[in-house]
Structure formats: C-alpha cells, structure tokens
Amino acid sequence: MPIKVRLFVRSFALPGLMGCVVLAQCLPAAAQSADISSGRRRAEVCMACHGENGISKTPGIPSLAGQDREYLAKALQAYRGGQLRQDPTMAEMAKPLTDADIVNLAAFWNNLGQNRRQ
C-alpha cells in the first residue's frame, strides 16, 4: 500500500470510523427506532388524563402532543426510576414500561403534534 494511502487511513479514515461507532453507541433511547402504532396502543391509558389528541383539558396535567421525543423519553424514565421525578400517579403509570415502550410512546406523542401542525 502506498505511503500516502496508509497515512490517510491511519490519520483520518480509521479515527473517523471509530468515532462513528462510539457515537452510535451513545445515542439516547429516544433516537432508537420507534414503532408509533405500538406507542399509540400503549398511550391509550395516558389519554384519560393527557387527552385523546394529546391536548390536556385538566389544569396541572401537561399536553403531550408535539413534545420533543428525547424530553418525553427522559421524563418517563425518570418517573419509572422514581428518584428524579416523584409523582405517585406517573410513577405507577411508568413502572411497567420497558425501554421500547418509552421510545414508542415518545415517538407517538411527538408525531401526534407533528400531524396537527401540517
């Protein structure tokens, strides 16, 4: 292999590839592939308080439609963990959620808001 090619691979290509691998492993849960239809099915119980269309009509209960996926995922993880966010109702709702459920719910609520803006 010519020296210029070896130098390029050693200096740029290999470190760049390693950086991509590390970055891919560090992506948040919300960036994982989501199943919006599964999120919708899981969200049916949430709709009693947060509204069928994701717009809450109850003071003190936030609307979820259009919320940022990463924010929703982190909030649900925090409720599930019970240490960073402490709300008895939300803790009970989030406790049985898997990581995949959280990704799907976050995608559903985010997408619901995107559809309303179009």
N, C-alpha and C positions, 0 to 999 in steps of 0.2 A: 504494500500500500504506500503511495507517495507520502512524503513527509507532510505536505500541506493538508492532505486529507486527514491524516492521523491527528494533526494539530487541531483541525476544525472539530473533529469528533470528540477529542479529549477536552477541548476548551468550551464548546458551545452545545453540540448535539447531546452528548451524554448528560451533562448537568441539567439541560433543559428538560430532557425526558424524565430524569429523576425528580425534578421539581413538579412536573405534571402528576407523577404517581403520588407524591406526598400530598399535593393539593387535593387530588381526588379522594384520598382517604380522610381528609379533614373537612369535607363539605358537611354542612349541617343536615339534620334529619329532614328538614323541610325541602331540601333540594333533591331528595331521593325521588324515584319515580312514584307518582301518586295515581291512585285509582279513584277518580272523582265519583263514580257511581257507588263504590263501596263507602266513600265518605258520606254520600247522601243518605244511604241506608243507616249508617251509624249516627248521623245527625238528627234523625227523626225525634229522638228523645230530647235533644237540645232545643228543638223548635218550640217546645212548650213554654220556655222562658225567653229564648232569643228571637222568636218569631219564625214563622214558616218561610218567609222570604229573607230571613237574616236581619230584619229590622225589628228591634225590640220596642214594644209599646209600654213597657214597665220601667218606671224610673229606677235607676240604680243597676239595671241589667243592660250590659252593653250590646249594641248591634254588632253582628259578626260579618255581615255581607261586605265583601271587598277588603277585609282586613289583610294585612301582609301575612303571607304564609309562614315565614320564619317567626314572626311575633306570635301568631296563634300556636304554632308548634311548641315554642318555648314556654308559653303560658300554660298549655295543657301539661307539659312535662313538669312544670313547677307545681301545679295543682296535684298532679299524680304523686310527686315526691313529698308534698306536704310540708316542706321546710321553707321554701322561698315565698310561696303564696299559700295563705291559710284561709280557706273559706270552706266551711263544712259541706255545703251543697256541692260545690265544684270538686272538692276532694273525693266525694263519693262517686260523682259522675266520671272523674278521670282515673280513679283507681284501677278499674278493669281494662283500660285502654292499652293496647300494645303499641309499640313504636310505629308499626304500619298503620294502625288505626289513627294515630295522631297525624301522621303525614297525610293520610286520606282526608281526614276532617279539615285540616288546614287548607288543603287544596280545594275542597268543596266550597268552604265559606269564601275563600278568596275568589274563586271562579264565579260564584253566585253574584258577587259585586261587579265583576268584570262584565258579566252578561247584562246587568242592569244599566251600565254606562253606554252600551252600544245602541 
